[in-house]
Amino acid sequence: KVAVVGAGFSAMDAVRVARRLGSEAFIIYRRSEHEMPASSSEIEEAKEEGVTMMTLCNPTKIIGDENGKVKGIECIKMKLGEPDASGRAAPVPIPGSEFVIDCDMVIQAISQVVDLGCCPGVELTQYGTLKVDENYKTSINGLYAAGDCITGPKSIVDAVGDAHRASNAIHEYLTNLTITPMEQD
């Protein structure tokens, strides 16, 4: 039994692979299905493959046996409150609603935040992502960014496209040469 914590694209990839490898697999997500960051088509495809969506519950601890192996995950039921900074309804724990789910493995696939320790003073958007111009340049001279750190969670295809365009801009910055974009078929 595999518990995947999160509901974005990485979580869906992990839970579907676990299911395809023969495990009973389920998603644990602290909000409702409506707030899941993964696309609705990916959520539906995961369900068609036999993945269970355990929504409105949040892990509180992983339970191990005497040998240190995972044997379960304790969760608490959640309810939706007022919108938070992301614009989605904030999950609120329901006191006394803790329960345990038996599982052999826990995969953490939740949102990560950008570590800005290397670039103090970089300008952010209202969503907490790095603010860039049309050439992927940040507010710090010579610092470029691409992918989820500028858009929030999106697909790998979007991130690779951003990285390709950003690399062209970086090349131009370093060499003072202009790159002509390749023609698309």
Rosetta constraint file for C-alpha pairs under 8 A:
AtomPair CA 1 CA 23 HARMONIC 5.57 0.50
AtomPair CA 1 CA 24 HARMONIC 4.72 0.50
AtomPair CA 1 CA 25 HARMONIC 5.73 0.50
AtomPair CA 1 CA 102 HARMONIC 7.40 0.50
AtomPair CA 1 CA 103 HARMONIC 4.63 0.50
AtomPair CA 1 CA 104 HARMONIC 5.30 0.50
AtomPair CA 1 CA 105 HARMONIC 6.57 0.50
AtomPair CA 2 CA 15 HARMONIC 7.57 0.50
AtomPair CA 2 CA 18 HARMONIC 6.91 0.50
AtomPair CA 2 CA 23 HARMONIC 6.55 0.50
AtomPair CA 2 CA 24 HARMONIC 6.22 0.50
AtomPair CA 2 CA 25 HARMONIC 4.69 0.50
AtomPair CA 2 CA 26 HARMONIC 6.46 0.50
AtomPair CA 2 CA 103 HARMONIC 5.77 0.50
AtomPair CA 2 CA 104 HARMONIC 6.10 0.50
AtomPair CA 2 CA 105 HARMONIC 4.89 0.50
AtomPair CA 2 CA 106 HARMONIC 5.94 0.50
AtomPair CA 2 CA 107 HARMONIC 7.48 0.50
AtomPair CA 3 CA 15 HARMONIC 7.79 0.50
AtomPair CA 3 CA 25 HARMONIC 6.02 0.50
AtomPair CA 3 CA 26 HARMONIC 5.28 0.50
AtomPair CA 3 CA 27 HARMONIC 6.07 0.50
AtomPair CA 3 CA 28 HARMONIC 6.78 0.50
AtomPair CA 3 CA 103 HARMONIC 6.48 0.50
AtomPair CA 3 CA 105 HARMONIC 6.22 0.50
AtomPair CA 3 CA 106 HARMONIC 4.82 0.50
AtomPair CA 3 CA 107 HARMONIC 6.27 0.50
AtomPair CA 4 CA 11 HARMONIC 6.32 0.50
AtomPair CA 4 CA 14 HARMONIC 7.19 0.50
AtomPair CA 4 CA 15 HARMONIC 6.10 0.50
AtomPair CA 4 CA 25 HARMONIC 7.51 0.50
AtomPair CA 4 CA 26 HARMONIC 6.14 0.50
AtomPair CA 4 CA 27 HARMONIC 4.89 0.50
AtomPair CA 4 CA 28 HARMONIC 6.04 0.50
AtomPair CA 4 CA 106 HARMONIC 5.83 0.50
AtomPair CA 4 CA 107 HARMONIC 4.73 0.50
AtomPair CA 4 CA 108 HARMONIC 6.03 0.50
AtomPair CA 4 CA 109 HARMONIC 6.70 0.50
AtomPair CA 5 CA 11 HARMONIC 7.01 0.50
AtomPair CA 5 CA 27 HARMONIC 5.94 0.50
AtomPair CA 5 CA 28 HARMONIC 4.85 0.50
AtomPair CA 5 CA 29 HARMONIC 6.24 0.50
AtomPair CA 5 CA 59 HARMONIC 7.83 0.50
AtomPair CA 5 CA 106 HARMONIC 7.33 0.50
AtomPair CA 5 CA 107 HARMONIC 6.17 0.50
AtomPair CA 5 CA 108 HARMONIC 5.00 0.50
AtomPair CA 5 CA 109 HARMONIC 5.63 0.50
AtomPair CA 5 CA 110 HARMONIC 6.47 0.50
AtomPair CA 6 CA 11 HARMONIC 5.52 0.50
AtomPair CA 6 CA 27 HARMONIC 6.69 0.50
AtomPair CA 6 CA 28 HARMONIC 6.17 0.50
AtomPair CA 6 CA 29 HARMONIC 5.36 0.50
AtomPair CA 6 CA 30 HARMONIC 7.99 0.50
AtomPair CA 6 CA 108 HARMONIC 6.84 0.50
AtomPair CA 6 CA 109 HARMONIC 5.10 0.50
AtomPair CA 6 CA 110 HARMONIC 4.64 0.50
AtomPair CA 6 CA 111 HARMONIC 7.67 0.50
AtomPair CA 7 CA 11 HARMONIC 5.30 0.50
AtomPair CA 7 CA 12 HARMONIC 6.46 0.50
AtomPair CA 7 CA 27 HARMONIC 6.85 0.50
AtomPair CA 7 CA 28 HARMONIC 7.58 0.50
AtomPair CA 7 CA 29 HARMONIC 6.11 0.50
AtomPair CA 7 CA 36 HARMONIC 5.43 0.50
AtomPair CA 7 CA 37 HARMONIC 6.15 0.50
AtomPair CA 7 CA 38 HARMONIC 6.14 0.50
AtomPair CA 7 CA 109 HARMONIC 7.55 0.50
AtomPair CA 7 CA 110 HARMONIC 7.25 0.50
AtomPair CA 8 CA 12 HARMONIC 6.31 0.50
AtomPair CA 8 CA 36 HARMONIC 6.51 0.50
AtomPair CA 8 CA 37 HARMONIC 4.75 0.50
AtomPair CA 8 CA 38 HARMONIC 4.36 0.50
AtomPair CA 8 CA 109 HARMONIC 7.55 0.50
AtomPair CA 8 CA 110 HARMONIC 7.25 0.50
AtomPair CA 8 CA 111 HARMONIC 7.84 0.50
AtomPair CA 8 CA 153 HARMONIC 7.56 0.50
AtomPair CA 9 CA 13 HARMONIC 6.19 0.50
AtomPair CA 9 CA 37 HARMONIC 7.28 0.50
AtomPair CA 9 CA 38 HARMONIC 5.02 0.50
AtomPair CA 9 CA 39 HARMONIC 7.70 0.50
AtomPair CA 9 CA 154 HARMONIC 7.75 0.50
AtomPair CA 9 CA 155 HARMONIC 7.15 0.50
AtomPair CA 10 CA 14 HARMONIC 6.15 0.50
AtomPair CA 10 CA 109 HARMONIC 6.05 0.50
AtomPair CA 11 CA 15 HARMONIC 6.09 0.50
AtomPair CA 11 CA 27 HARMONIC 7.59 0.50
AtomPair CA 11 CA 108 HARMONIC 7.83 0.50
AtomPair CA 11 CA 109 HARMONIC 4.99 0.50
AtomPair CA 11 CA 110 HARMONIC 7.32 0.50
AtomPair CA 12 CA 16 HARMONIC 5.96 0.50
AtomPair CA 12 CA 38 HARMONIC 7.28 0.50
AtomPair CA 12 CA 42 HARMONIC 7.13 0.50
AtomPair CA 12 CA 43 HARMONIC 7.24 0.50
AtomPair CA 12 CA 46 HARMONIC 6.99 0.50
AtomPair CA 13 CA 17 HARMONIC 6.17 0.50
AtomPair CA 14 CA 18 HARMONIC 6.22 0.50
AtomPair CA 14 CA 107 HARMONIC 7.72 0.50
AtomPair CA 14 CA 109 HARMONIC 7.97 0.50
AtomPair CA 15 CA 19 HARMONIC 6.17 0.50
AtomPair CA 15 CA 25 HARMONIC 5.94 0.50
AtomPair CA 15 CA 26 HARMONIC 6.54 0.50
AtomPair CA 15 CA 27 HARMONIC 6.94 0.50
AtomPair CA 15 CA 46 HARMONIC 7.83 0.50
AtomPair CA 15 CA 51 HARMONIC 7.18 0.50
AtomPair CA 16 CA 20 HARMONIC 6.09 0.50
AtomPair CA 16 CA 25 HARMONIC 7.73 0.50
AtomPair CA 16 CA 46 HARMONIC 6.05 0.50
AtomPair CA 16 CA 49 HARMONIC 7.30 0.50
AtomPair CA 16 CA 51 HARMONIC 7.16 0.50
AtomPair CA 17 CA 21 HARMONIC 6.17 0.50
AtomPair CA 18 CA 22 HARMONIC 6.66 0.50
AtomPair CA 18 CA 23 HARMONIC 5.57 0.50
AtomPair CA 18 CA 24 HARMONIC 7.61 0.50
AtomPair CA 18 CA 25 HARMONIC 6.27 0.50
AtomPair CA 19 CA 23 HARMONIC 4.94 0.50
AtomPair CA 19 CA 24 HARMONIC 6.03 0.50
AtomPair CA 19 CA 25 HARMONIC 5.53 0.50
AtomPair CA 19 CA 49 HARMONIC 7.22 0.50
AtomPair CA 19 CA 50 HARMONIC 7.25 0.50
AtomPair CA 19 CA 51 HARMONIC 6.92 0.50
AtomPair CA 20 CA 49 HARMONIC 7.85 0.50
AtomPair CA 24 CA 51 HARMONIC 7.51 0.50
AtomPair CA 25 CA 50 HARMONIC 7.83 0.50
AtomPair CA 25 CA 51 HARMONIC 5.58 0.50
AtomPair CA 25 CA 52 HARMONIC 6.74 0.50
AtomPair CA 26 CA 51 HARMONIC 5.27 0.50
AtomPair CA 26 CA 52 HARMONIC 4.57 0.50
AtomPair CA 26 CA 53 HARMONIC 5.80 0.50
AtomPair CA 26 CA 54 HARMONIC 6.91 0.50
AtomPair CA 27 CA 51 HARMONIC 7.34 0.50
AtomPair CA 27 CA 52 HARMONIC 6.29 0.50
AtomPair CA 27 CA 53 HARMONIC 4.93 0.50
AtomPair CA 27 CA 54 HARMONIC 5.69 0.50
AtomPair CA 27 CA 55 HARMONIC 7.72 0.50
AtomPair CA 28 CA 53 HARMONIC 6.57 0.50
AtomPair CA 28 CA 54 HARMONIC 4.89 0.50
AtomPair CA 28 CA 55 HARMONIC 6.02 0.50
AtomPair CA 28 CA 57 HARMONIC 6.53 0.50
AtomPair CA 28 CA 58 HARMONIC 6.84 0.50
AtomPair CA 28 CA 59 HARMONIC 7.69 0.50
AtomPair CA 29 CA 36 HARMONIC 7.96 0.50
AtomPair CA 29 CA 53 HARMONIC 7.72 0.50
AtomPair CA 29 CA 54 HARMONIC 6.26 0.50
AtomPair CA 29 CA 55 HARMONIC 4.82 0.50
AtomPair CA 29 CA 56 HARMONIC 6.08 0.50
AtomPair CA 29 CA 57 HARMONIC 5.91 0.50
AtomPair CA 29 CA 58 HARMONIC 6.28 0.50
AtomPair CA 30 CA 55 HARMONIC 5.91 0.50
AtomPair CA 30 CA 56 HARMONIC 4.52 0.50
AtomPair CA 30 CA 57 HARMONIC 4.69 0.50
AtomPair CA 30 CA 58 HARMONIC 4.80 0.50
AtomPair CA 30 CA 78 HARMONIC 6.44 0.50
AtomPair CA 30 CA 91 HARMONIC 6.23 0.50
AtomPair CA 31 CA 35 HARMONIC 6.17 0.50
AtomPair CA 31 CA 36 HARMONIC 7.25 0.50
AtomPair CA 31 CA 55 HARMONIC 5.94 0.50
AtomPair CA 31 CA 56 HARMONIC 4.76 0.50
AtomPair CA 31 CA 57 HARMONIC 7.28 0.50
AtomPair CA 31 CA 78 HARMONIC 7.40 0.50
AtomPair CA 31 CA 79 HARMONIC 7.66 0.50
AtomPair CA 31 CA 80 HARMONIC 6.92 0.50
AtomPair CA 31 CA 89 HARMONIC 7.80 0.50
AtomPair CA 31 CA 90 HARMONIC 7.65 0.50
AtomPair CA 31 CA 91 HARMONIC 5.83 0.50
AtomPair CA 32 CA 36 HARMONIC 6.90 0.50
AtomPair CA 32 CA 55 HARMONIC 5.31 0.50
AtomPair CA 32 CA 56 HARMONIC 5.56 0.50
AtomPair CA 32 CA 80 HARMONIC 7.99 0.50
AtomPair CA 33 CA 53 HARMONIC 7.93 0.50
AtomPair CA 33 CA 55 HARMONIC 6.41 0.50
AtomPair CA 35 CA 88 HARMONIC 6.72 0.50
AtomPair CA 35 CA 89 HARMONIC 7.97 0.50
AtomPair CA 37 CA 153 HARMONIC 7.43 0.50
AtomPair CA 38 CA 42 HARMONIC 6.52 0.50
AtomPair CA 38 CA 43 HARMONIC 6.69 0.50
AtomPair CA 39 CA 43 HARMONIC 6.38 0.50
AtomPair CA 40 CA 44 HARMONIC 6.15 0.50
AtomPair CA 41 CA 45 HARMONIC 6.09 0.50
AtomPair CA 42 CA 46 HARMONIC 6.14 0.50
AtomPair CA 43 CA 47 HARMONIC 6.35 0.50
AtomPair CA 44 CA 48 HARMONIC 6.20 0.50
AtomPair CA 45 CA 49 HARMONIC 6.33 0.50
AtomPair CA 46 CA 50 HARMONIC 6.61 0.50
AtomPair CA 46 CA 51 HARMONIC 5.45 0.50
AtomPair CA 47 CA 51 HARMONIC 4.79 0.50
AtomPair CA 47 CA 52 HARMONIC 6.45 0.50
AtomPair CA 47 CA 53 HARMONIC 7.67 0.50
AtomPair CA 56 CA 77 HARMONIC 5.84 0.50
AtomPair CA 56 CA 78 HARMONIC 4.75 0.50
AtomPair CA 56 CA 79 HARMONIC 6.29 0.50
AtomPair CA 56 CA 80 HARMONIC 7.95 0.50
AtomPair CA 56 CA 91 HARMONIC 7.54 0.50
AtomPair CA 57 CA 75 HARMONIC 6.06 0.50
AtomPair CA 57 CA 76 HARMONIC 5.42 0.50
AtomPair CA 57 CA 77 HARMONIC 4.30 0.50
AtomPair CA 57 CA 78 HARMONIC 5.18 0.50
AtomPair CA 58 CA 75 HARMONIC 5.13 0.50
AtomPair CA 58 CA 76 HARMONIC 5.37 0.50
AtomPair CA 58 CA 77 HARMONIC 6.50 0.50
AtomPair CA 58 CA 78 HARMONIC 6.89 0.50
AtomPair CA 58 CA 93 HARMONIC 7.98 0.50
AtomPair CA 59 CA 73 HARMONIC 6.65 0.50
AtomPair CA 59 CA 74 HARMONIC 5.69 0.50
AtomPair CA 59 CA 75 HARMONIC 4.07 0.50
AtomPair CA 59 CA 76 HARMONIC 6.41 0.50
AtomPair CA 60 CA 73 HARMONIC 7.66 0.50
AtomPair CA 60 CA 74 HARMONIC 5.56 0.50
AtomPair CA 60 CA 75 HARMONIC 5.22 0.50
AtomPair CA 60 CA 76 HARMONIC 6.71 0.50
AtomPair CA 61 CA 73 HARMONIC 5.95 0.50
AtomPair CA 61 CA 74 HARMONIC 5.23 0.50
AtomPair CA 61 CA 75 HARMONIC 7.16 0.50
AtomPair CA 62 CA 70 HARMONIC 7.00 0.50
AtomPair CA 62 CA 72 HARMONIC 6.14 0.50
AtomPair CA 62 CA 73 HARMONIC 4.45 0.50
AtomPair CA 62 CA 74 HARMONIC 6.17 0.50
AtomPair CA 63 CA 70 HARMONIC 5.94 0.50
AtomPair CA 63 CA 71 HARMONIC 5.80 0.50
AtomPair CA 63 CA 72 HARMONIC 4.97 0.50
AtomPair CA 63 CA 73 HARMONIC 5.51 0.50
AtomPair CA 63 CA 74 HARMONIC 7.01 0.50
AtomPair CA 64 CA 68 HARMONIC 5.25 0.50
AtomPair CA 64 CA 69 HARMONIC 5.15 0.50
AtomPair CA 64 CA 70 HARMONIC 4.36 0.50
AtomPair CA 64 CA 71 HARMONIC 5.21 0.50
AtomPair CA 64 CA 72 HARMONIC 6.84 0.50
AtomPair CA 65 CA 69 HARMONIC 5.49 0.50
AtomPair CA 65 CA 70 HARMONIC 6.45 0.50
AtomPair CA 65 CA 71 HARMONIC 6.17 0.50
AtomPair CA 69 CA 104 HARMONIC 7.56 0.50
AtomPair CA 70 CA 103 HARMONIC 6.95 0.50
AtomPair CA 70 CA 104 HARMONIC 5.22 0.50
AtomPair CA 70 CA 105 HARMONIC 5.99 0.50
AtomPair CA 70 CA 106 HARMONIC 7.65 0.50
AtomPair CA 71 CA 102 HARMONIC 5.96 0.50
AtomPair CA 71 CA 103 HARMONIC 5.38 0.50
AtomPair CA 71 CA 104 HARMONIC 5.24 0.50
AtomPair CA 71 CA 105 HARMONIC 7.69 0.50
AtomPair CA 72 CA 100 HARMONIC 6.46 0.50
AtomPair CA 72 CA 101 HARMONIC 5.41 0.50
AtomPair CA 72 CA 102 HARMONIC 4.21 0.50
AtomPair CA 72 CA 103 HARMONIC 4.68 0.50
AtomPair CA 72 CA 104 HARMONIC 6.70 0.50
AtomPair CA 73 CA 100 HARMONIC 5.62 0.50
AtomPair CA 73 CA 101 HARMONIC 5.35 0.50
AtomPair CA 73 CA 102 HARMONIC 6.57 0.50
AtomPair CA 73 CA 103 HARMONIC 6.91 0.50
AtomPair CA 73 CA 106 HARMONIC 7.88 0.50
AtomPair CA 74 CA 98 HARMONIC 6.79 0.50
AtomPair CA 74 CA 99 HARMONIC 5.67 0.50
AtomPair CA 74 CA 100 HARMONIC 4.32 0.50
AtomPair CA 74 CA 101 HARMONIC 6.36 0.50
AtomPair CA 75 CA 98 HARMONIC 5.49 0.50
AtomPair CA 75 CA 99 HARMONIC 5.47 0.50
AtomPair CA 75 CA 100 HARMONIC 6.14 0.50
AtomPair CA 75 CA 101 HARMONIC 7.63 0.50
AtomPair CA 76 CA 93 HARMONIC 6.53 0.50
AtomPair CA 76 CA 94 HARMONIC 6.93 0.50
AtomPair CA 76 CA 95 HARMONIC 7.83 0.50
AtomPair CA 76 CA 96 HARMONIC 7.87 0.50
AtomPair CA 76 CA 97 HARMONIC 5.48 0.50
AtomPair CA 76 CA 98 HARMONIC 4.19 0.50
AtomPair CA 76 CA 99 HARMONIC 6.30 0.50
AtomPair CA 77 CA 93 HARMONIC 6.07 0.50
AtomPair CA 77 CA 94 HARMONIC 5.66 0.50
AtomPair CA 77 CA 97 HARMONIC 5.54 0.50
AtomPair CA 77 CA 98 HARMONIC 6.51 0.50
AtomPair CA 78 CA 91 HARMONIC 5.89 0.50
AtomPair CA 78 CA 92 HARMONIC 5.27 0.50
AtomPair CA 78 CA 93 HARMONIC 4.43 0.50
AtomPair CA 78 CA 94 HARMONIC 5.42 0.50
AtomPair CA 79 CA 91 HARMONIC 5.66 0.50
AtomPair CA 79 CA 92 HARMONIC 5.21 0.50
AtomPair CA 79 CA 93 HARMONIC 6.44 0.50
AtomPair CA 79 CA 94 HARMONIC 6.76 0.50
AtomPair CA 80 CA 89 HARMONIC 5.55 0.50
AtomPair CA 80 CA 90 HARMONIC 5.59 0.50
AtomPair CA 80 CA 91 HARMONIC 4.70 0.50
AtomPair CA 80 CA 92 HARMONIC 5.91 0.50
AtomPair CA 81 CA 89 HARMONIC 5.50 0.50
AtomPair CA 81 CA 90 HARMONIC 5.04 0.50
AtomPair CA 81 CA 91 HARMONIC 6.00 0.50
AtomPair CA 81 CA 92 HARMONIC 6.17 0.50
AtomPair CA 82 CA 89 HARMONIC 5.21 0.50
AtomPair CA 82 CA 90 HARMONIC 5.66 0.50
AtomPair CA 83 CA 87 HARMONIC 5.19 0.50
AtomPair CA 83 CA 88 HARMONIC 4.90 0.50
AtomPair CA 83 CA 89 HARMONIC 3.94 0.50
AtomPair CA 83 CA 90 HARMONIC 5.29 0.50
AtomPair CA 84 CA 88 HARMONIC 5.91 0.50
AtomPair CA 84 CA 89 HARMONIC 6.13 0.50
AtomPair CA 84 CA 90 HARMONIC 5.32 0.50
AtomPair CA 85 CA 127 HARMONIC 7.31 0.50
AtomPair CA 86 CA 127 HARMONIC 6.79 0.50
AtomPair CA 111 CA 153 HARMONIC 7.88 0.50
AtomPair CA 113 CA 149 HARMONIC 7.85 0.50
AtomPair CA 114 CA 129 HARMONIC 7.93 0.50
AtomPair CA 114 CA 149 HARMONIC 6.32 0.50
AtomPair CA 116 CA 120 HARMONIC 6.34 0.50
AtomPair CA 116 CA 122 HARMONIC 7.91 0.50
AtomPair CA 119 CA 140 HARMONIC 7.97 0.50
AtomPair CA 121 CA 140 HARMONIC 7.91 0.50
AtomPair CA 122 CA 130 HARMONIC 7.38 0.50
AtomPair CA 122 CA 138 HARMONIC 6.94 0.50
AtomPair CA 122 CA 139 HARMONIC 5.71 0.50
AtomPair CA 122 CA 140 HARMONIC 6.06 0.50
AtomPair CA 123 CA 130 HARMONIC 6.38 0.50
AtomPair CA 123 CA 131 HARMONIC 5.73 0.50
AtomPair CA 123 CA 138 HARMONIC 7.12 0.50
AtomPair CA 123 CA 139 HARMONIC 5.72 0.50
AtomPair CA 124 CA 128 HARMONIC 5.49 0.50
AtomPair CA 124 CA 129 HARMONIC 5.46 0.50
AtomPair CA 124 CA 130 HARMONIC 4.60 0.50
AtomPair CA 124 CA 131 HARMONIC 4.90 0.50
AtomPair CA 125 CA 129 HARMONIC 5.43 0.50
AtomPair CA 125 CA 130 HARMONIC 6.15 0.50
AtomPair CA 125 CA 131 HARMONIC 5.31 0.50
AtomPair CA 129 CA 149 HARMONIC 5.43 0.50
AtomPair CA 129 CA 150 HARMONIC 4.95 0.50
AtomPair CA 129 CA 151 HARMONIC 6.59 0.50
AtomPair CA 129 CA 152 HARMONIC 6.62 0.50
AtomPair CA 130 CA 138 HARMONIC 7.04 0.50
AtomPair CA 130 CA 145 HARMONIC 7.33 0.50
AtomPair CA 130 CA 149 HARMONIC 5.97 0.50
AtomPair CA 130 CA 150 HARMONIC 4.87 0.50
AtomPair CA 131 CA 138 HARMONIC 5.89 0.50
AtomPair CA 131 CA 139 HARMONIC 7.29 0.50
AtomPair CA 131 CA 150 HARMONIC 6.45 0.50
AtomPair CA 132 CA 136 HARMONIC 4.91 0.50
AtomPair CA 132 CA 137 HARMONIC 5.05 0.50
AtomPair CA 132 CA 138 HARMONIC 4.51 0.50
AtomPair CA 132 CA 139 HARMONIC 7.11 0.50
AtomPair CA 132 CA 144 HARMONIC 7.56 0.50
AtomPair CA 132 CA 145 HARMONIC 7.11 0.50
AtomPair CA 132 CA 150 HARMONIC 7.19 0.50
AtomPair CA 133 CA 137 HARMONIC 5.47 0.50
AtomPair CA 133 CA 138 HARMONIC 6.71 0.50
AtomPair CA 135 CA 165 HARMONIC 7.53 0.50
AtomPair CA 135 CA 166 HARMONIC 6.35 0.50
AtomPair CA 135 CA 169 HARMONIC 5.78 0.50
AtomPair CA 136 CA 144 HARMONIC 5.44 0.50
AtomPair CA 136 CA 145 HARMONIC 5.66 0.50
AtomPair CA 136 CA 146 HARMONIC 6.55 0.50
AtomPair CA 136 CA 165 HARMONIC 7.91 0.50
AtomPair CA 136 CA 166 HARMONIC 5.50 0.50
AtomPair CA 136 CA 169 HARMONIC 7.35 0.50
AtomPair CA 137 CA 141 HARMONIC 7.59 0.50
AtomPair CA 137 CA 142 HARMONIC 7.22 0.50
AtomPair CA 137 CA 143 HARMONIC 6.04 0.50
AtomPair CA 137 CA 144 HARMONIC 4.41 0.50
AtomPair CA 137 CA 145 HARMONIC 6.58 0.50
AtomPair CA 138 CA 142 HARMONIC 7.90 0.50
AtomPair CA 138 CA 143 HARMONIC 5.70 0.50
AtomPair CA 138 CA 144 HARMONIC 5.53 0.50
AtomPair CA 138 CA 145 HARMONIC 6.80 0.50
AtomPair CA 139 CA 143 HARMONIC 7.66 0.50
AtomPair CA 142 CA 173 HARMONIC 7.68 0.50
AtomPair CA 144 CA 166 HARMONIC 6.96 0.50
AtomPair CA 144 CA 170 HARMONIC 7.26 0.50
AtomPair CA 145 CA 149 HARMONIC 7.16 0.50
AtomPair CA 145 CA 150 HARMONIC 6.77 0.50
AtomPair CA 145 CA 163 HARMONIC 7.92 0.50
AtomPair CA 145 CA 166 HARMONIC 7.11 0.50
AtomPair CA 146 CA 150 HARMONIC 5.86 0.50
AtomPair CA 146 CA 159 HARMONIC 6.62 0.50
AtomPair CA 146 CA 162 HARMONIC 5.31 0.50
AtomPair CA 146 CA 163 HARMONIC 5.38 0.50
AtomPair CA 146 CA 166 HARMONIC 6.56 0.50
AtomPair CA 147 CA 151 HARMONIC 6.38 0.50
AtomPair CA 147 CA 152 HARMONIC 7.78 0.50
AtomPair CA 147 CA 154 HARMONIC 7.86 0.50
AtomPair CA 147 CA 158 HARMONIC 6.95 0.50
AtomPair CA 147 CA 159 HARMONIC 4.03 0.50
AtomPair CA 147 CA 160 HARMONIC 7.17 0.50
AtomPair CA 147 CA 162 HARMONIC 5.90 0.50
AtomPair CA 147 CA 163 HARMONIC 6.68 0.50
AtomPair CA 148 CA 152 HARMONIC 4.50 0.50
AtomPair CA 148 CA 153 HARMONIC 5.19 0.50
AtomPair CA 148 CA 154 HARMONIC 6.33 0.50
AtomPair CA 148 CA 159 HARMONIC 6.62 0.50
AtomPair CA 154 CA 158 HARMONIC 6.55 0.50
AtomPair CA 154 CA 159 HARMONIC 7.29 0.50
AtomPair CA 155 CA 159 HARMONIC 6.50 0.50
AtomPair CA 156 CA 160 HARMONIC 6.05 0.50
AtomPair CA 157 CA 161 HARMONIC 6.17 0.50
AtomPair CA 158 CA 162 HARMONIC 6.15 0.50
AtomPair CA 159 CA 163 HARMONIC 6.09 0.50
AtomPair CA 160 CA 164 HARMONIC 6.11 0.50
AtomPair CA 161 CA 165 HARMONIC 6.36 0.50
AtomPair CA 162 CA 166 HARMONIC 5.98 0.50
AtomPair CA 163 CA 167 HARMONIC 5.92 0.50
AtomPair CA 164 CA 168 HARMONIC 6.50 0.50
AtomPair CA 165 CA 169 HARMONIC 6.52 0.50
AtomPair CA 166 CA 170 HARMONIC 6.12 0.50
AtomPair CA 167 CA 171 HARMONIC 6.06 0.50
AtomPair CA 168 CA 172 HARMONIC 6.27 0.50
AtomPair CA 168 CA 179 HARMONIC 6.53 0.50
AtomPair CA 169 CA 173 HARMONIC 6.17 0.50
AtomPair CA 170 CA 174 HARMONIC 6.16 0.50
AtomPair CA 171 CA 175 HARMONIC 5.97 0.50
AtomPair CA 171 CA 176 HARMONIC 7.80 0.50
AtomPair CA 171 CA 177 HARMONIC 7.49 0.50
AtomPair CA 171 CA 179 HARMONIC 7.98 0.50
AtomPair CA 172 CA 176 HARMONIC 5.06 0.50
AtomPair CA 172 CA 177 HARMONIC 4.97 0.50
AtomPair CA 172 CA 178 HARMONIC 5.43 0.50
AtomPair CA 172 CA 179 HARMONIC 6.71 0.50
AtomPair CA 173 CA 177 HARMONIC 7.67 0.50
